[in-house]
Amino acid sequence: QSVLTQPPSASGTPGQRVTISCSGSSSNIGSNTVNWYQQLPGTAPKLLIYSNNQRPSGVPDRFSGSKSGTSASLAISGLQSEDEADYYCAAWDDSLNGEVVFGGGTKLTVL
Amino acid sequence: QVQLQESGPGLVKPSETLSLTCAVSGYSISSGYYWGWIRQPPGKGLEWIGSIYHSGSTYYNPSLKSRVTISVDTSKNQFSLKLSSVTAADTAVYYCARHVAAAGTLNWFDPWGQGTLVTVSS
């Protein structure tokens, strides 16, 4: 059971816009920034969005992130076949001594 | 650019200690940043294990803290993970990554190593 809750799967057709949600609590998303990672099949995760809505250099502007209260979302517009991957949200959790918590991951299928 | 490479045994016996090293190139660990370990059991999600600063300051996942030791060797520009008393549940791909601190907390991981599969089995 992951601390952050993501839908296990999502899907869309090429060109479509899809969103992936990430739900947390006041001790994590509610008080800290959210980061998103993309994991293509058979590869290591890669930073996709940091500090809620910032894109690292090289990440297409088709990817965007947002946060409101204790939830965050990743949006992918103009969906492409190469976007088929697992997506994970993560945040710092202030409980106890603090820890990094991840969502369970969302497998995105491009139909 | 910064690159990280994990190394260590791919097979560890139950009850023994898992030991991995992450070699960093393209950046001096002594210059700053935290450096972390993350694992992913086969077919499952990501789990943070812990992170270390070049000074040796550490943060650990509370659920693993009693079994984990992360250390840093600035002379070799590498950091290491030891996980004791392993069981089959510790079978996973282990990743190392640079752990960026921002907004008052440990924040995002970037970049990541390619990962190394460690299987716990007799």
Interface residues (C-beta under 8 A of the other chain):
Chain A: S2 N32 T33 N35 Y37 T43 A44 P45 K46 L47 Y50 S51 P56 Y88 A90 W92 D94 L96 N97 G98 E99 V100 V101 F102 G103 G104 G105
Chain B: G36 I38 G45 L46 E47 W48 S51 Y59 N61 P62 Y95 V100 A102 A103 T105 L106 N107 W108 F109 D110 P111 W112 G113 Q114 G115
